[in-house]
Amino acid sequence: MLSPEQVRELLQAMCDELGVCLSGGHVERLAARPPESVEAFVDEVVRIEWEDAGLENGLRSEMEAMVSNAMARALAQAS
């Protein structure tokens, strides 16, 4: 699982690279209790950012790749 700092770094990268920027309160809530799977993490970011709006599939794929990479790095660091 991602540490709070890793969640903050991941969300900052999503903001910088993809333009998906959450407010500080949402960032801290996710950092305190991050979803444990790639899909759940991306679903939560999408829910917060777009509420009922649609999301382009290509952007979702990029988000999933970023979350997957961050989780893999966290797992490698924990080993």
C-alpha positions in Angstrom: 0.0 0.0 0.0 1.1 3.5 -0.7 2.4 5.7 2.2 0.8 9.1 2.7 3.8 10.8 1.2 3.7 8.5 -1.8 0.0 9.3 -2.3 0.8 13.0 -2.2 3.6 12.6 -4.7 1.4 10.5 -7.0 -1.4 13.0 -6.9 1.0 15.9 -7.6 2.4 13.9 -10.6 -1.2 13.4 -11.9 -1.7 17.1 -11.5 1.6 18.1 -13.2 1.5 15.5 -16.0 -2.2 14.9 -16.6 -3.9 18.1 -15.4 -5.9 16.1 -12.8 -5.6 18.2 -9.7 -7.4 17.6 -6.4 -7.9 20.1 -3.7 -5.7 19.9 -0.5 -8.5 18.4 1.5 -9.1 15.6 -1.0 -5.4 14.9 -1.2 -5.1 14.6 2.6 -8.1 12.3 2.8 -6.7 10.0 0.1 -3.3 10.1 1.8 -4.8 9.1 5.1 -6.8 6.2 3.6 -5.6 5.3 0.1 -7.6 2.7 -1.9 -5.6 -0.5 -2.1 -6.1 -1.3 -5.8 -5.2 0.6 -8.9 -8.8 0.6 -10.1 -10.2 1.7 -6.7 -7.7 4.5 -6.5 -8.4 5.8 -10.0 -12.2 5.4 -9.4 -11.9 7.6 -6.3 -9.8 10.3 -8.1 -12.4 10.3 -11.0 -15.3 10.5 -8.5 -13.7 13.5 -6.8 -12.5 15.3 -9.9 -15.4 14.8 -12.3 -18.4 13.8 -10.0 -20.9 12.9 -12.8 -18.9 14.0 -15.8 -17.5 11.4 -18.3 -13.8 10.6 -18.5 -11.8 10.1 -21.6 -10.6 6.4 -21.7 -7.1 7.5 -22.7 -6.7 9.7 -19.6 -8.1 6.9 -17.4 -5.5 4.5 -18.8 -2.7 7.0 -18.1 -4.0 7.4 -14.6 -4.1 3.7 -14.0 -0.5 3.3 -15.3 0.7 6.0 -12.9 -1.0 4.4 -9.9 0.2 1.0 -10.9 3.8 2.2 -11.1 3.6 4.0 -7.8 2.2 0.9 -6.1 4.9 -1.3 -7.6 7.6 1.1 -6.3 6.0 1.2 -2.8 5.9 -2.6 -2.7 9.6 -2.8 -3.9 10.6 -0.3 -1.2 8.7 -2.3 1.5 10.6 -5.5 0.6 
